[in-house]
Amino acid sequence: MQTIALILVAVVALEHVYILYLEMFAWTKTSTRKTFGTTAEFAEASKTLAANQGLYNGFLAAGLAWSIVHADAAVGKQIAIFFLLCVIVAAVYGGLTAKRSILVVQGLPALIALAAVILL
């Protein structure tokens, strides 16, 4: 993959590491509750589910990181395409069912990275 595509894939991976942190370790903090629009009661009641979601975001980040470091660039590109498509599908689903901003916050960076991976 070209340098620009690698950087964009890394940005998406880092975003998902950050989401992992928020959902697994900071779910009940005031700033995280504000970000996700939840109450203290909801955050406390749903922290196990949020941690599970965070774990899945970590898997997405790991797959994207794997695509960057894979020894065979052609295989790395295929891995990046797969995981970016996973992010886009998750963003569309989340945007339609949970919070519309997910489409922009998670989906748009992944879509831009996917375009760069495919076109560059």
WONOR-V366257 format. One record per helix or strand of 3 or more residues. SS is the DSSP state (H for helix, E for strand). FROM is the first residue (numbers start at 1). TO is the last residue. If there is no record, write none. Layout:
ss = (SS | SS)
from = (FROM | FROM)
to = (TO | TO)
//
This chain:
ss = (H | H | H | H | H)
from = (3 | 30 | 40 | 73 | 101)
to = (25 | 36 | 69 | 97 | 119)
//
